[in-house]
């Protein structure tokens, strides 16, 4: 039966303490293990809303004995960030005491794992995958956090590190539905993209900064690089960007919860008919084919293209307006560097040099998209 437990985090200040609420369904330690968390960036509230809508359906499925394996749901993955409210403005993306992005700097145990499995592999994919999972869990259990935010990251990794499927629910600023996942899971993961009606799927691995889903997969990625792709199973770790931060509605959250539930049915985690499988009709391409629109001058952001618009290379998508300019109010025109889909933009209408104000998804890798691809 479904159980709910509480994980207390170390206190950051006298008299205060944050905690994680974790729901568990099915039989612990059985496969498939599915891990779902929401709102690692705590101001991305539609993610928690979708998780809240999914929760009663999972409870009902568990009570009916339909859960195959184990499902873990964390509807609020960042209770610390929920308190990041200053002058009626919520900033749940960064840890205020340190300035760190909550979804960066997850603990990489891949070196410890590779050392631990050296000389113990070649017992078959099932046994070798179990070995890697055990060593990942052991390394994370031995890690010691330096502060509350690090403790939060470690607790989430400990919950998810041995899962077969990890779904990390986020939102962008203003956007259409899009996903990040490892290319080795494509096109098999088109079932998830189709059910969610995603417009863009980006293939991401080692994007920089140590985000949750990539760090969870990293020990398995490295083991496969050494021992071969057939040596161990690669967990399906996915960031699901549920449109934009302000898209908190019953209509969207009901749709998203239903899509996630049907995905669990389709993957055999819930013994129930998944229904019709919608076809994915969007763009699937490397993350390095994503053009990030960056302001070169400060000013007011005016979009000259709408989200969801198909654009051509050279099209002007954004104008930056300086209301104090003496001769020309338009101090910057930002153009698309590729043909593609204008699928995301900022809800902040004040720009400064270097600020990312939009994204266009193309299909061809862009020469300037190298190194760290994620921004903080």
KELO-291602 format. One record per residue: residue number from 1; residue in one letter; z, x, y of N, C-alpha, C in turn. Coordinates in steps of 0.02 Angstrom, whole numbers, plus 50000, padded with zeros to 5 digits. Each point is the difference from the previous one (the first is absolute). Layout:
REC  mike  drennu    n_z    n_x    n_y   ca_z   ca_x   ca_y    c_z    c_x    c_y
REC   NUM       A      Z      X      Y      Z      X      Y      Z      X      Y
...
//
This chain:
REC  mike  drennu    n_z    n_x    n_y   ca_z   ca_x   ca_y    c_z    c_x    c_y
REC     1       X  50000  50042  49940  50000  49958  50060  50000  50044  50063
REC     2       X  49978  49971  50054  49995  50037  50063  50070  50022  50022
REC     3       X  50003  50061  50025  50063  50026  50027  49987  50029  50070
REC     4       X  50050  49997  50041  49996  50027  50068  50058  50050  50009
REC     5       X  49983  50060  50020  50051  50052  50009  49996  50028  50070
REC     6       X  50054  50033  50020  50004  50030  50067  50011  50075  49994
REC     7       X  49960  50038  50037  50008  50073  50004  50023  50017  50070
REC     8       X  50061  50026  50006  50027  50018  50065  49975  50070  50020
REC     9       X  49977  50006  50062  49978  50064  50026  50059  50034  50034
REC    10       X  49998  50067  50006  50054  50035  50035  50004  49978  50073
REC    11       X  50060  49998  50027  50010  49976  50068  49973  50050  50050
REC    12       X  49963  49975  50050  49977  50042  50054  50051  50002  50057
REC    13       X  50036  49946  50009  50050  49997  50054  50063  49966  49973
REC    14       X  50056  50016  50031  50064  49971  49980  49996  49924  50007
REC    15       X  50021  49966  49947  50004  49927  50002  49936  49963  49984
REC    16       X  49946  50037  49983  49937  49967  49983  49973  50028  49934
REC    17       X  49966  49958  49963  49968  50023  49938  49942  49953  49983
REC    18       X  49944  50030  49982  49942  49961  49979  49995  50000  49924
REC    19       X  49966  49950  49973  49992  49995  49928  49933  49970  49982
REC    20       X  49977  50017  49941  49938  49973  49972  50017  49944  49952
REC    21       X  49961  49947  50003  50006  49945  49953  49941  50004  49952
REC    22       X  50015  50006  49935  49948  50012  49950  50001  49945  49948
REC    23       X  49943  49968  49991  49992  49949  49948  49965  50030  49940
REC    24       X  50025  49983  49941  49972  50026  49937  49986  49941  49952
REC    25       X  49940  50002  49971  49978  49946  49955  49976  50030  49934
REC    26       X  50005  49961  49947  49978  50025  49935  50052  50044  49968
REC    27       X  49976  50044  49957  50045  50044  49961  49995  50071  50026
REC    28       X  50054  50028  50027  49998  50069  50027  49978  50050  49947
REC    29       X  49959  50047  50022  49978  50053  49955  49940  49984  49958
REC    30       X  49970  49940  50010  49941  49982  49961  49938  50002  50044
REC    31       X  49943  50001  49967  49935  50004  50035  49963  49934  49995
REC    32       X  49958  49984  50049  49989  50040  50060  50057  49993  50050
REC    33       X  50015  50054  50036  50049  49996  50053  49962  49995  50066
REC    34       X  50017  49948  50038  49968  49988  50065  50054  50006  50054
REC    35       X  49985  50038  50051  50046  50007  50057  49966  49976  50063
REC    36       X  50033  49956  50037  49973  49974  50062  50052  50007  50055
REC    37       X  49982  50030  50056  50045  50003  50057  49963  49978  50063
REC    38       X  50039  49978  50049  49970  49973  50061  50033  50028  50062
REC    39       X  49959  50013  50050  50022  50019  50067  50039  50065  50002
REC    40       X  49971  50053  49971  50028  50066  50011  50001  50016  50075
REC    41       X  49948  49979  50035  50003  49997  50073  50029  49931  50016
REC    42       X  50061  50000  50024  50040  49938  50002  49973  49948  50048
REC    43       X  49957  50021  50048  49972  49950  50046  49937  49968  49973
REC    44       X  49980  50017  49939  49941  49969  49968  50024  49939  49960
REC    45       X  50022  49951  50035  50037  49944  49971  49959  49955  49954
REC    46       X  49933  49993  50009  49963  49959  49951  50006  50025  49929
REC    47       X  50014  50065  49991  50008  50027  49933  50062  49970  49967
REC    48       X  50056  49999  50037  50061  49971  49972  49993  49924  49990
REC    49       X  49962  49968  50043  49989  49929  49993  49962  49984  49936
REC    50       X  49949  50040  49985  49962  49990  49938  50045  50013  49939
REC    51       X  50042  50052  50005  50046  50015  49944  50050  49943  49990
REC    52       X  50023  49971  50056  50047  49943  49995  49968  49940  49967
REC    53       X  49935  49990  50012  49964  49945  49968  49987  50014  49925
REC    54       X  49993  50064  49984  49989  50019  49930  50064  49993  49958
REC    55       X  50057  50012  50032  50064  50002  49964  50014  49938  49957
REC    56       X  49999  49939  50027  50016  49942  49958  49952  49991  49942
REC    57       X  49938  50021  50008  49951  49993  49945  50018  50049  49944
REC    58       X  50024  50059  50018  50020  50048  49949  50064  49977  49964
REC    59       X  50046  49970  50039  50061  49973  49969  49982  49946  49950
REC    60       X  49955  49955  50020  49980  49946  49955  49965  50026  49938
REC    61       X  49957  50050  50009  49964  50029  49943  50049  50033  49952
REC    62       X  50051  50033  50027  50050  50033  49958  50041  49949  49962
REC    63       X  50019  49947  50034  50039  49947  49966  49960  49967  49945
REC    64       X  49934  49998  50007  49957  49971  49949  49981  50050  49945
REC    65       X  50025  50061  50006  49986  50051  49949  49929  50027  50003
REC    66       X  49969  49998  50058  49930  50020  50007  49991  50074  50021
REC    67       X  50054  50034  50018  49994  50068  50023  49991  50047  49940
REC    68       X  49946  50037  50001  49988  50051  49949  50014  50068  50031
REC    69       X  50047  50037  49972  50018  50063  50030  50054  49991  50053
REC    70       X  49992  50035  50055  50051  50001  50053  49966  49996  50068
REC    71       X  50028  49959  50044  49976  49995  50069  50060  50011  50046
REC    72       X  49991  50044  50050  50052  50012  50050  49971  49981  50068
REC    73       X  50037  49962  50039  49979  49979  50066  50053  50018  50051
REC    74       X  49979  50035  50053  50045  50016  50056  49970  49967  50062
REC    75       X  50023  49941  50019  49969  49963  50055  50008  50033  50068
REC    76       X  50054  50038  50009  50011  50037  50062  50013  50073  49981
REC    77       X  49949  50041  50005  50006  50070  49977  50033  50044  50052
REC    78       X  50010  49975  50061  50028  50042  50053  50050  49962  50042
REC    79       X  50060  49991  49974  50051  49965  50040  50021  50039  50062
REC    80       X  49992  50066  49998  50018  50040  50059  49955  49980  50059
REC    81       X  49935  49997  49986  49952  49987  50053  50005  49930  50029
REC    82       X  50031  49954  49963  50008  49933  50028  50047  50000  50061
REC    83       X  50041  50052  50005  50045  50006  50057  49970  50038  50059
REC    84       X  49939  50024  49992  49969  50039  50053  49973  49955  50056
REC    85       X  50045  49966  50034  49982  49954  50054  50030  50027  50065
REC    86       X  49956  50011  50049  50022  50026  50064  49968  49959  50056
REC    87       X  50043  49969  50040  49976  49958  50055  49949  49948  49976
REC    88       X  50018  49966  49946  49961  49945  49971  49934  50023  49969
REC    89       X  49992  50065  49990  49940  50027  49968  50020  50032  49934
REC    90       X  49966  49979  49947  50015  50025  49933  49952  50057  49982
REC    91       X  50026  50059  49986  49961  50056  49976  50026  50019  49931
REC    92       X  49970  49973  49949  50022  50014  49932  49961  50054  49965
REC    93       X  49958  50035  50038  49957  50051  49969  50033  50068  49996
REC    94       X  50044  50015  50048  50030  50066  50004  50076  49996  49997
REC    95       X  50030  50048  49966  50072  50007  49997  50024  50026  50067
REC    96       X  50038  49961  50037  50017  50017  50069  50040  50065  50007
REC    97       X  50049  50014  49956  50037  50062  50009  49959  50063  49991
REC    98       X  49948  49998  49959  49961  50060  49986  49929  49997  50026
REC    99       X  49975  49940  50015  49930  49992  50021  49951  50001  49943
REC   100       X  50024  50005  49937  49956  50003  49942  49970  49932  49984
REC   101       X  49937  50001  49980  49968  49940  49973  50034  49984  49934
REC   102       X  50022  49938  49992  50035  49981  49938  49956  50011  49939
REC   103       X  49934  49992  50007  49955  50008  49942  49968  50068  49999
REC   104       X  50037  50051  50017  49979  50069  49993  50059  50040  49972
REC   105       X  49984  50058  49973  50053  50045  49978  50037  49978  49937
REC   106       X  49967  49962  49956  50031  49984  49936  50005  50062  49957
REC   107       X  50050  50001  49958  50020  50060  49963  49949  50017  49945
REC   108       X  49967  50057  50007  49950  50022  49952  50034  50040  49945
REC   109       X  50000  49974  49939  50032  50034  49943  49948  50029  49953
REC   110       X  49937  50004  50022  49947  50020  49953  50010  50071  49973
REC   111       X  50022  50047  50040  50011  50068  49975  50055  50001  49947
REC   112       X  50054  49964  50012  50054  49996  49950  49975  49970  49935
REC   113       X  49959  49949  50006  49974  49966  49940  49953  50046  49961
REC   114       X  49955  50033  50035  49953  50045  49966  50037  50056  49964
REC   115       X  50052  50027  50031  50040  50051  49966  50035  49972  49939
REC   116       X  50024  49939  50005  50038  49971  49945  49956  49983  49940
REC   117       X  49937  49981  50012  49956  49979  49945  49960  50058  49971
REC   118       X  50004  50058  50031  49962  50058  49976  50018  50016  49927
REC   119       X  49949  50001  49958  50010  50015  49929  50022  49942  49958
REC   120       X  50005  49940  50031  50023  49942  49963  49948  49944  49994
REC   121       X  49939  50014  50025  49949  49949  50001  49957  50002  49936
REC   122       X  49946  49962  50001  49952  49996  49944  50028  49962  49941
REC   123       X  50040  49948  50013  50026  49957  49947  49967  49931  50000
REC   124       X  49946  49995  50039  49966  49936  50006  50017  49968  50067
REC   125       X  49954  49958  50027  50009  49971  50067  50064  49960  50008
REC   126       X  50018  49960  49949  50060  49959  50007  50063  50042  50004
REC   127       X  50006  50049  49955  50059  50043  50000  50002  50045  50062
REC   128       X  49942  50026  50019  49999  50044  50059  50014  49963  50064
REC   129       X  49975  49938  50005  50015  49959  50059  50075  49985  50003
REC   130       X  50029  49985  49943  50073  49986  49998  50039  50062  50020
REC   131       X  49976  50059  49979  50034  50062  50019  49998  50010  50075
REC   132       X  49942  49991  50030  49993  50009  50072  50044  49949  50037
REC   133       X  50000  49938  49978  50042  49950  50032  50074  50020  49997
REC   134       X  50022  50024  49943  50070  50019  49992  50018  50058  50046
REC   135       X  49955  50048  50005  50015  50059  50043  49998  49982  50074
REC   136       X  49955  49954  50019  50000  49976  50069  50066  49966  50016
REC   137       X  50022  49956  49956  50063  49965  50011  50059  50049  50003
REC   138       X  49999  50050  49957  50054  50049  49998  50001  50040  50066
REC   139       X  49943  50021  50023  49997  50039  50062  50023  49959  50060
REC   140       X  49981  49937  50003  50021  49958  50055  50075  49985  49997
REC   141       X  50027  49993  49940  50071  49987  49993  50041  50060  50024
REC   142       X  49972  50060  49995  50036  50061  50020  49994  50014  50074
REC   143       X  49955  49966  50035  49989  50014  50072  50058  49974  50042
REC   144       X  50016  50037  50053  50055  49982  50044  49973  49987  50071
REC   145       X  50008  49940  50026  49974  49985  50067  50045  50028  50054
REC   146       X  49970  50017  50058  50038  50027  50056  50023  49947  50049
REC   147       X  49967  49941  49998  50019  49947  50047  49982  49933  49970
REC   148       X  50014  49948  50038  49990  49931  49976  49927  49986  49985
REC   149       X  49954  50023  50043  49929  49987  49990  49975  50035  49937
REC   150       X  50021  50061  49989  49980  50035  49939  50029  49966  49938
REC   151       X  50060  49975  50005  50031  49964  49944  49960  49937  49984
REC   152       X  49977  49965  50052  49958  49941  49990  49937  50018  49962
REC   153       X  49966  50052  50022  49938  50022  49966  50013  50017  49927
REC   154       X  50054  50035  49987  50016  50020  49931  50014  49939  49956
REC   155       X  50038  49953  50026  50017  49940  49960  49937  49961  49983
REC   156       X  49954  49994  50047  49938  49964  49986  49958  50037  49948
REC   157       X  49997  50065  50005  49962  50039  49951  50031  49995  49931
REC   158       X  50066  50000  49996  50033  49995  49935  49985  49933  49967
REC   159       X  49993  49948  50040  49983  49934  49972  49928  49998  49974
REC   160       X  49955  50036  50034  49928  49993  49987  49969  50056  49959
REC   161       X  50036  50055  49989  49967  50062  49976  49969  49994  49931
REC   162       X  50024  49955  49958  49973  49994  49932  49961  49936  49990
REC   163       X  49981  49968  50056  49962  49937  49995  49927  50013  49983
REC   164       X  49970  49953  49966  49928  50004  49985  49958  49977  50059
REC   165       X  50027  49953  50039  49967  49975  50060  50050  49998  50057
REC   166       X  49982  50028  50057  50043  50000  50059  49960  49968  50058
REC   167       X  50026  49946  50027  49969  49965  50056  50045  50006  50060
REC   168       X  49976  50033  50052  50038  50014  50060  49971  49957  50056
REC   169       X  50035  49946  50019  49974  49951  50047  50015  50020  50072
REC   170       X  49947  50005  50039  50004  50019  50071  49959  49949  50040
REC   171       X  49995  50013  50065  49948  49970  50042  49976  50055  50047
REC   172       X  49940  49991  50026  49976  50043  50054  50021  49968  50066
REC   173       X  49973  50024  50055  50016  49972  50065  49966  49933  50010
REC   174       X  49933  49999  50006  49959  49940  49994  49944  50019  49952
REC   175       X  49991  49961  49947  49952  50023  49949  49981  49945  49952
REC   176       X  49945  50014  49965  49983  49962  49940  50037  50031  49941
REC   177       X  50005  49963  49946  50032  50025  49940  49965  50062  49975
REC   178       X  50040  50054  49986  49970  50061  49971  50051  50036  49956
REC   179       X  49974  50043  49957  50041  50035  49950  49987  50075  50003
REC   180       X  50052  50038  49980  49993  50071  49986  50019  50011  49927
REC   181       X  49959  50037  49963  50016  50015  49931  49962  50063  49978
REC   182       X  50019  50027  49942  49967  50059  49974  49932  49982  49970
REC   183       X  49951  50042  50015  49932  49986  49977  49994  49995  49924
REC   184       X  50045  50033  49964  49998  49997  49927  50013  49929  49974
REC   185       X  50025  49956  50042  50013  49931  49980  49945  49952  50022
REC   186       X  49945  50028  50024  49946  49957  50021  49941  50008  49953
REC   187       X  49968  49947  49978  50004  49931  50026  50050  49955  49962
REC   188       X  50041  50029  49956  50046  49957  49962  50045  49958  50045
REC   189       X  50019  50029  50058  50045  49964  50045  49964  49948  50043
REC   190       X  49937  49990  49987  49963  49948  50037  50029  49931  49987
REC   191       X  50037  49991  49945  50032  49935  49988  50052  49985  50054
REC   192       X  50040  50050  50019  50049  49990  50053  49966  49988  50067
REC   193       X  49949  50040  50015  49964  49994  50064  49967  49932  50005
REC   194       X  49971  49976  49945  49967  49935  50001  50049  49943  50010
REC   195       X  50056  50002  49965  50049  49946  50006  50030  49996  50070
REC   196       X  50008  50058  50032  50028  50002  50068  49947  49988  50054
REC   197       X  49937  49996  49979  49945  49994  50047  50000  50058  50050
REC   198       X  50011  50060  49974  50000  50060  50042  49929  50013  50026
REC   199       X  49997  50023  50062  49935  50017  50029  49984  50073  49993
REC   200       X  50052  50041  49991  49991  50073  49996  50047  50027  49947
REC   201       X  49975  50046  49960  50041  50040  49954  49986  50073  50014
REC   202       X  50054  50037  50015  49993  50071  50016  50030  50042  49944
REC   203       X  49962  50050  49978  50022  50045  49947  50040  50056  50032
REC   204       X  50065  50002  49985  50045  50047  50033  50039  50041  49949
REC   205       X  49999  50065  50010  50041  50045  49960  50016  50061  50043
REC   206       X  50063  50019  50004  50021  50057  50041  49976  49992  50073
REC   207       X  50014  49942  50029  49978  49985  50067  50041  50036  50053
REC   208       X  50057  50026  49980  50042  50037  50046  50063  49963  50020
REC   209       X  50056  50035  50003  50062  49970  50024  50046  49973  49946
REC   210       X  49976  49994  49938  50043  49977  49946  50018  49927  50003
REC   211       X  49951  49953  50004  50017  49929  49999  50023  49979  49930
REC   212       X  50031  49942  49996  50033  49977  49939  49953  49999  49940
REC   213       X  49945  49962  50006  49959  49988  49940  49966  50064  49975
REC   214       X  49980  50044  50045  49968  50062  49979  50051  50048  49968
REC   215       X  50062  50000  50027  50051  50044  49973  50023  49977  49931
REC   216       X  50003  49934  49989  50016  49974  49934  49948  50024  49949
REC   217       X  49937  49999  50018  49947  50018  49953  49991  50075  49993
REC   218       X  50024  50040  50047  49982  50071  50004  50018  50040  49938
REC   219       X  50059  49993  49969  50013  50038  49938  49950  49985  49945
REC   220       X  49977  49938  49995  49952  49981  49949  49931  50028  50016
REC   221       X  49983  49999  50065  49936  50029  50022  49997  50074  49981
REC   222       X  50054  50036  50016  50000  50072  49987  50001  50016  49925
REC   223       X  50035  49959  49962  50001  50010  49927  49930  49989  49971
REC   224       X  49964  49951  50026  49932  49987  49976  49953  50057  50020
REC   225       X  50011  50029  50058  49959  50057  50022  50008  50059  49953
REC   226       X  50059  50008  49973  50014  50057  49956  49981  49985  49927
REC   227       X  50020  49942  49977  49994  49984  49928  49941  49955  49984
REC   228       X  49965  49975  50051  49942  49957  49989  50015  49928  50017
REC   229       X  49949  49965  50022  50008  49931  50022  50023  49953  49945
REC   230       X  49987  50019  49937  50021  49957  49945  50070  50017  49974
REC   231       X  50031  50051  50030  50065  50023  49974  50056  49951  50016
REC   232       X  50002  49974  50062  50052  49953  50020  49968  49943  50040
REC   233       X  50033  49944  49998  49977  49942  50039  50018  50010  50073
REC   234       X  49953  49982  50044  50013  50002  50071  50023  49931  50023
REC   235       X  50061  49994  50028  50022  49933  50022  49954  49974  50055
REC   236       X  49989  49936  50000  49962  49967  50053  50047  49990  50059
REC   237       X  49994  50042  50050  50042  49995  50060  49956  49978  50058
REC   238       X  50018  49944  50032  49957  49969  50049  50040  49983  50063
REC   239       X  49974  50019  50058  50024  49972  50063  49956  49939  50015
REC   240       X  50032  49943  50009  49966  49938  50017  50017  49983  50072
REC   241       X  49950  50005  50043  50009  49984  50071  49983  49926  50010
REC   242       X  50053  49960  50006  49992  49927  50005  49983  49981  50072
REC   243       X  49939  50018  50020  49974  49984  50067  50042  50034  50054
REC   244       X  50023  49961  50052  50035  50030  50057  50072  49979  50006
REC   245       X  50036  50036  50043  50072  49989  50008  50017  49929  50022
REC   246       X  49956  49968  50037  50014  49933  50026  49974  49944  49955
REC   247       X  49974  50018  49942  49972  49950  49955  50053  49974  49951
REC   248       X  50056  49980  50029  50054  49970  49960  49993  49925  50002
REC   249       X  49971  49972  49947  49989  49928  49998  50009  49976  49929
REC   250       X  50015  49936  49992  50004  49972  49932  49932  50003  49965
REC   251       X  49948  49988  50037  49933  50001  49970  49985  50068  49969
REC   252       X  50008  50053  50038  49986  50067  49974  50048  50021  49945
REC   253       X  50064  49988  50011  50050  50023  49951  49994  49962  49934
REC   254       X  49984  49936  50002  49989  49962  49939  49939  50028  49962
REC   255       X  49947  50014  50037  49940  50028  49969  50016  50068  49969
REC   256       X  50035  50043  50036  50014  50067  49975  50046  49999  49940
REC   257       X  50052  49958  50002  50045  49996  49943  49964  49974  49938
REC   258       X  49956  49952  50010  49961  49974  49944  49953  50052  49971
REC   259       X  49968  50039  50045  49955  50053  49976  50038  50053  49961
REC   260       X  50059  50019  50023  50040  50050  49965  50023  49973  49932
REC   261       X  50020  49938  49999  50023  49969  49937  49942  49997  49950
REC   262       X  49942  49980  50023  49942  49997  49955  49979  50069  49976
REC   263       X  50009  50050  50043  49986  50069  49978  50046  50020  49944
REC   264       X  50064  49984  50006  50048  50016  49947  49982  49964  49935
REC   265       X  49976  49939  50006  49976  49964  49940  49939  50034  49971
REC   266       X  49953  50019  50043  49938  50031  49977  50014  50066  49965
REC   267       X  50051  50036  50023  50016  50065  49969  50049  49995  49942
REC   268       X  50017  49939  49980  50042  49990  49941  50075  50006  50011
REC   269       X  50022  50003  50063  50072  50005  50014  50033  49931  49997
REC   270       X  49960  49948  50009  50024  49931  49995  49953  49963  49953
REC   271       X  50030  49967  49950  49960  49965  49950  49980  49931  50026
REC   272       X  49948  50002  50042  49976  49938  50031  49927  50011  50019
REC   273       X  49961  49947  50000  49930  50005  50018  49993  50021  50073
REC   274       X  49961  50052  50012  49991  50026  50068  49950  49960  50040
REC   275       X  49964  49956  49968  49949  49961  50035  49937  50040  50013
REC   276       X  49958  49974  50042  49936  50032  50015  50011  50066  50036
REC   277       X  49963  50051  49978  50004  50066  50031  49948  50007  50055
REC   278       X  50021  49998  50064  49950  50007  50054  49969  50070  49999
REC   279       X  49938  50004  50020  49966  50065  50003  50017  50035  50065
REC   280       X  50010  50065  49997  50010  50039  50061  49932  50010  50033
REC   281       X  49995  49982  50064  49937  50003  50036  50003  50045  50061
REC   282       X  50054  50039  50007  50008  50042  50058  49972  50069  49991
REC   283       X  50026  50048  50039  49979  50070  49998  50054  50040  49964
REC   284       X  49980  50040  49951  50044  50047  49966  49972  50070  50010
REC   285       X  50040  50044  50030  49975  50066  50019  50058  50047  50011
REC   286       X  49987  50066  50002  50054  50048  50012  50033  49989  50068
REC   287       X  50064  50016  50004  50037  49996  50063  49968  50045  50053
REC   288       X  49967  50053  49979  49967  50045  50047  49936  49969  50028
REC   289       X  49981  49941  49977  49945  49962  50030  50024  49949  50050
REC   290       X  50065  50000  50013  50030  49954  50049  50000  50033  50068
REC   291       X  49965  49970  50047  49997  50026  50068  50059  49972  50040
REC   292       X  50042  50045  50024  50056  49979  50042  49980  50008  50073
REC   293       X  50004  49946  50037  49980  49999  50070  50058  50025  50042
REC   294       X  49989  50054  50037  50054  50033  50036  49985  50003  50075
REC   295       X  50050  49981  50039  49993  50001  50073  50001  50072  50026
REC   296       X  49958  50013  50049  49999  50066  50032  50031  49998  50070
REC   297       X  50014  49941  50026  50029  49992  50066  50052  49944  49999
REC   298       X  50048  50003  50046  50049  49947  50003  49972  49939  50036
REC   299       X  50026  49941  49982  49978  49940  50034  50012  49937  49959
REC   300       X  49970  49946  50023  50006  49935  49967  49943  49993  49949
REC   301       X  50019  49979  49940  49951  49993  49945  49966  49933  50005
REC   302       X  49934  50001  50001  49960  49939  49998  49950  50007  49942
REC   303       X  50006  49956  49951  49955  50003  49942  49936  49963  50016
REC   304       X  49945  50032  49984  49934  49969  50010  49970  49978  49934
REC   305       X  50039  50005  49946  49979  49977  49934  50059  49965  49967
REC   306       X  49986  49954  49956  50052  49962  49965  50013  50029  49932
REC   307       X  50062  49991  49976  50016  50019  49931  49955  49961  49952
REC   308       X  49974  50035  49951  49955  49969  49952  49927  50006  50019
REC   309       X  49986  50031  50057  49931  50007  50022  49967  50060  49967
REC   310       X  49940  49991  49975  49960  50055  49973  49969  50037  50058
REC   311       X  50010  50066  50002  49979  50040  50057  49953  50056  49978
REC   312       X  49966  50028  50048  49955  50056  49989  50028  50063  50034
REC   313       X  49981  50057  49974  50020  50063  50031  49976  50000  50073
REC   314       X  50046  50017  50046  49983  50001  50071  50018  49938  50037
REC   315       X  50016  49945  49965  50021  49939  50034  50065  50011  50038
REC   316       X  50005  49975  50061  50062  50003  50038  50047  49946  49975
REC   317       X  50059  50020  49977  50048  49953  49973  50060  49991  50044
REC   318       X  50015  50051  50041  50059  49998  50043  49984  50030  50068
REC   319       X  50027  49970  50052  49999  50030  50066  50071  50011  50024
REC   320       X  50012  50058  50030  50066  50015  50029  49993  49994  50076
REC   321       X  50041  49956  50028  49995  49984  50071  50059  50032  50038
REC   322       X  49984  50037  50052  50050  50027  50046  50000  49958  50063
REC   323       X  50049  49957  50011  50000  49956  50058  50010  50036  50066
REC   324       X  50017  50065  49997  50009  50038  50062  49941  50047  50014
REC   325       X  49949  49995  49958  49941  50042  50011  49964  49980  50063
REC   326       X  49979  50049  50040  49968  49986  50064  49926  49981  49993
REC   327       X  49967  50030  49948  49928  49991  49997  49977  49960  49939
REC   328       X  50032  50010  49944  49976  49967  49939  50060  49981  49957
REC   329       X  50014  49937  49994  50058  49978  49962  49997  50021  49927
REC   330       X  49940  50003  49971  49993  50018  49929  50002  50076  49995
REC   331       X  50056  50025  49974  50008  50073  49996  49985  50027  49929
REC   332       X  49990  49955  49953  49984  50021  49932  49966  49943  49963
REC   333       X  49945  50015  49968  49967  49952  49955  50001  50030  49931
REC   334       X  50030  49965  49952  50008  50025  49932  49948  49968  49956
REC   335       X  49960  50041  49968  49945  49976  49958  50014  50012  49926
REC   336       X  49966  49962  49959  50005  50009  49927  49964  50064  49980
REC   337       X  50032  50039  49956  49970  50061  49975  49961  49988  49936
REC   338       X  49998  49937  49977  49967  49984  49937  49979  49927  50000
REC   339       X  49951  49983  49961  49986  49930  49985  50057  49974  49956
REC   340       X  50022  49939  50012  50053  49974  49957  50031  49937  50026
REC   341       X  50062  49989  49979  50037  49940  50016  50058  50017  50046
REC   342       X  50004  49968  50058  50056  50008  50046  50056  49956  49974
REC   343       X  50047  50031  49961  50047  49959  49962  50071  50003  50026
REC   344       X  50015  50045  50047  50070  50005  50023  50000  50026  50072
REC   345       X  50050  49977  50038  50009  50024  50067  50073  49994  50020
REC   346       X  50018  50031  50055  50070  50000  50023  50016  49937  50038
REC   347       X  50062  49976  49992  50022  49944  50042  50033  50024  50064
REC   348       X  50001  50066  50009  50026  50031  50062  49941  50007  50048
REC   349       X  50006  49970  50058  49943  50001  50046  50007  50053  50055
REC   350       X  50046  50047  49990  50005  50058  50044  49985  50061  49958
REC   351       X  49951  50040  50022  49980  50060  49962  50019  50063  50038
REC   352       X  50007  50052  49963  50011  50067  50027  49957  50048  49960
REC   353       X  49986  50060  50026  49955  50046  49964  50026  50015  49930
REC   354       X  49955  49993  49952  50017  50013  49930  50024  49940  49961
REC   355       X  50009  49944  50033  50024  49940  49965  49943  49967  49961
REC   356       X  50015  49982  49937  49952  49965  49958  50000  49926  50019
REC   357       X  49942  49973  50017  49996  49931  50023  49958  49956  49953
REC   358       X  49970  50028  49948  49961  49959  49954  49974  50040  49941
REC   359       X  49971  49964  49952  49973  50032  49940  49936  49965  49979
REC   360       X  49951  50040  49982  49937  49975  49973  49992  50030  49930
REC   361       X  49986  49958  49951  49989  50025  49933  49926  50005  49985
REC   362       X  49979  50063  49989  49932  50012  49978  49999  50018  49926
REC   363       X  49942  50024  49978  49993  50019  49930  49988  50075  49990
REC   364       X  49985  50035  50055  49985  50072  49995  50058  50040  50029
REC   365       X  50018  50054  49964  50054  50044  50024  49981  50029  50068
REC   366       X  50048  50000  50047  49989  50025  50067  50024  50072  50005
REC   367       X  49960  50043  50030  50015  50071  50003  50066  50014  50035
REC   368       X  50017  49960  50050  50062  50014  50038  50062  49974  49966
REC   369       X  49992  49964  49945  50058  49971  49966  50023  50047  49944
REC   370       X  50036  50052  50020  50027  50049  49953  50075  50010  50015
REC   371       X  50033  50034  49953  50071  50015  50010  50043  49937  49993
REC   372       X  50050  49996  50043  50046  49942  49999  49963  49939  50026
REC   373       X  49993  49950  49957  49961  49941  50019  50043  49943  50026
REC   374       X  50065  50002  49984  50045  49947  50024  50030  50020  50067
REC   375       X  50009  49952  50043  50036  50013  50062  50070  49970  49995
REC   376       X  50046  50026  50039  50069  49978  49995  50013  49936  50038
//
